[in-house]
Amino acid sequence: MTSPEFRRARRRRAIERIDVIDTMTGAVIGQLGNLSESGLLLTTSTPPREDALYQWRFNLPQPGGGAATIECGAQVLWLDRASASGQFWAGARFILLPKPAQEAVNAWIEAPGGEYE
């Protein structure tokens, strides 16, 4: 089960489409559902393996324009079927997020106009 400290983090919903890429294959594996300083929610039609470790990349819009390329190591903590047929949600925690990426994630989470869960 997910430990409470991961669930306490403020999670900003991704309103725009943000593709998540598996850096090992170069394939788009899903879209960002929400993002916190400690992890993310992935929506996907091909569910990753629970408890598996992955290397993912996504381009995160930044306040004031432009985008930051976020490369992270992530561990999938849970999977669930989404309401849309053939779709899944996967909750993952960051196991590696370099400082510049962490700063870009925090800037996006705190930027005005966000919707939070």
PyMOL commands that set and color helices and strands:
alter all, ss='L'
color gray80, all
select helices_A, chain A and resi 4-8+99-110
alter helices_A, ss='H'
color red, helices_A
select strands_A, chain A and resi 12-13+19-22+28-35+39-44+53-61+67-81+88-96
alter strands_A, ss='S'
color yellow, strands_A
deselect
rebuild
show_as cartoon
